[in-house]
Each structure stands twice: as structure tokens, then as C-alpha cells.
Amino acid sequence: MVFGITFVSIGSSTLNNWHPKIIIMNYQILKSLLPTIMAFVIMSTTVTFGKVDDRTTEKTQEAVENASPHDWYTLATCAEKCFKKKVNLKQASVWLDQSLEIAETPFNLELKADYYIDNKLPDKALVYYVRAMNIIKENDGEGDVAHIQKKISKIVNIGR
């Protein structure tokens, strides 16, 4: 089996004097190295992603610790970051609940509904989407709720 070609110079450096030397690698050696190479690739990938997850967890925990006691927005955005990265999910859920206890806003209500969708609880999600739409309508009579309506239509199978 041929795996590569090496060019070796014989004499002067002109192209006419270059001759290919074919290197034939032992298939058994390559076969024995493959599991080691694969293990290295998998381990390095896991370590890299683990560091990103740890940074997300550290940064969000630090932000929550430094936030004021009535800062619903920091709690909600930190929960959102954790949900997106799929890290620290239990704590993120607690932060989102605390955010909702401080103030119910379209942002954190929709985030809670999205959380329920991700956890296969569409009936609970529907309740939070409707509450988010109602607050948007109360605050701004002509607020844009189309993106929430699309999410609701997916839950109730409308508009397929």
C-alpha cells in the first residue's frame, strides 16, 4: 500500500535530477496507531469543550453574585446563556424562577416557555407564551407578538 512520495535530490538542484522515492508504510503499524490517534482527538475535543462550559458557568455565577437583589435581567440572561450552552442547567432554572419572582417580563416569560419546550412540556410552555404576549399587549397596544405566535402555532399544530 502506498501512502506517500518523497523526493530525493541526486546531484545538482535542478528539477531534472529529482527522483521519487516511494515510501511504503506497513499497514499493521498504521492500523495499531489509529486507535491511539482517535483517542487523542476525542480527549482533546472533550477538554476544549469542557473549558468553554466551565467559563460559561463561572462567568454566569460571577454575574449573578455581583448583581443587585432586584436585578431580574441579569438572572434571566445568565439562565439563557446556560440554557444555550447546556451547562449548569439546574442552577439556571433556579435563576430564571428568581427572575420571574422579581418581575414578569416578556423576556423572562418567553425564556421560561422555551425552557419548557426544550424539556418536552408544551402545555406549560403555552401558558408562559400567552402570559408574555399579554404583557406585550398591555405595555404596547400594538406590540409585535408574531414570533411568539409562531411558537404557539408549533405547539398546537396550526399553520403546517
C-alpha positions in Angstrom: 0.0 0.0 0.0 1.5 3.4 -1.0 0.9 6.2 1.5 3.3 8.9 0.3 6.0 10.0 -2.1 9.3 11.7 -1.0 11.5 13.4 -3.5 15.3 12.9 -3.0 17.9 15.1 -4.7 20.7 13.3 -6.6 23.5 15.7 -7.5 22.6 19.2 -8.6 19.4 21.0 -7.6 17.8 21.1 -11.0 14.3 19.5 -11.4 15.6 17.1 -13.9 17.8 15.4 -11.3 14.9 14.8 -8.7 13.8 11.2 -8.5 10.8 9.9 -6.5 11.4 7.5 -3.7 8.2 5.7 -2.8 7.7 5.0 0.9 5.6 2.1 1.7 4.2 2.0 5.2 3.5 -1.2 7.0 -0.3 -1.5 7.2 -0.1 -3.2 10.6 1.7 -0.2 12.1 -0.8 2.3 10.8 -3.6 0.0 12.0 -2.2 -0.1 15.5 -1.7 3.7 15.7 -5.3 4.5 14.6 -7.0 3.9 18.0 -4.3 6.0 19.8 -4.8 8.8 17.3 -8.6 8.7 17.7 -8.4 8.6 21.5 -6.2 11.7 21.4 -8.6 13.6 19.1 -11.6 12.7 21.3 -9.9 13.6 24.5 -8.6 16.9 23.2 -12.0 17.8 21.9 -13.6 17.0 25.3 -11.1 19.1 27.2 -11.6 22.1 24.9 -15.4 22.0 25.2 -15.2 21.4 28.9 -13.2 24.6 29.3 -15.8 26.6 27.4 -18.5 25.1 29.6 -16.6 25.9 32.8 -16.0 29.5 31.6 -19.7 30.0 30.9 -20.6 28.6 34.4 -18.0 30.7 36.1 -19.0 33.9 34.3 -22.7 33.5 34.9 -22.2 32.6 38.5 -20.0 35.7 39.0 -22.5 37.9 37.2 -25.4 36.7 39.4 -23.3 37.1 42.6 -22.4 40.7 41.6 -26.0 41.6 40.6 -28.3 43.6 42.9 -31.0 41.6 44.7 -33.7 43.0 42.4 -31.9 42.5 39.1 -34.3 40.2 37.2 -32.5 40.9 33.9 -29.1 39.5 35.0 -30.7 36.4 36.4 -32.6 35.8 33.2 -29.7 36.5 30.8 -27.4 34.2 32.8 -30.0 31.5 32.7 -30.4 32.0 29.0 -26.6 31.6 28.4 -26.5 28.4 30.4 -29.5 27.0 28.5 -27.9 27.8 25.2 -24.6 26.1 26.2 -26.5 23.3 28.0 -24.4 23.8 31.2 -25.4 24.4 34.8 -29.0 23.8 33.9 -30.3 23.2 37.4 -28.9 26.5 38.7 -30.0 28.3 35.5 -33.6 27.1 36.1 -33.4 28.5 39.7 -32.1 31.8 38.4 -35.0 32.0 35.9 -37.5 31.3 38.6 -35.9 34.0 40.8 -36.1 36.4 37.8 -39.8 35.7 37.4 -40.4 36.3 41.1 -38.8 39.7 40.9 -40.6 40.8 37.7 -42.6 39.1 35.0 -41.4 40.5 31.7 -41.9 39.3 28.1 -38.3 38.3 28.0 -38.1 36.0 31.0 -41.6 34.6 30.4 -40.7 33.6 26.9 -37.4 32.2 28.1 -39.4 30.0 30.7 -41.7 28.9 27.9 -38.7 28.0 25.7 -37.2 26.1 28.7 -40.4 24.1 28.9 -40.4 23.4 25.2 -36.8 22.1 25.5 -37.9 19.8 28.3 -40.9 18.5 26.3 -43.6 20.2 28.4 -45.6 22.1 25.7 -48.7 22.7 27.9 -46.6 24.6 30.5 -44.8 26.4 27.7 -48.1 27.6 26.2 -49.1 29.2 29.5 -45.9 31.2 29.6 -46.1 32.2 25.9 -49.6 33.6 26.4 -48.5 35.5 29.5 -45.6 37.0 27.6 -48.0 38.1 24.8 -50.4 39.6 27.2 -47.7 41.7 28.8 -46.5 42.9 25.4 -50.1 43.9 24.5 -50.7 45.6 27.9 -47.5 47.7 27.7 -47.7 48.5 24.0 -51.1 48.0 22.4 -49.6 47.2 19.1 -46.5 45.3 20.3 -45.1 42.7 18.0 -46.0 39.2 19.2 -45.7 37.4 15.8 -42.6 35.5 16.9 -44.4 34.2 20.0 -47.5 33.4 17.9 -45.3 31.2 15.6 -44.0 29.3 18.6 -47.6 28.8 19.9 -48.7 27.6 16.4 -46.0 24.9 16.5 -47.3 23.7 19.9 -50.9 23.5 18.8 -50.1 22.3 15.3 -51.6 25.2 13.5 -50.2 26.6 10.2 -48.5 23.5 9.0 
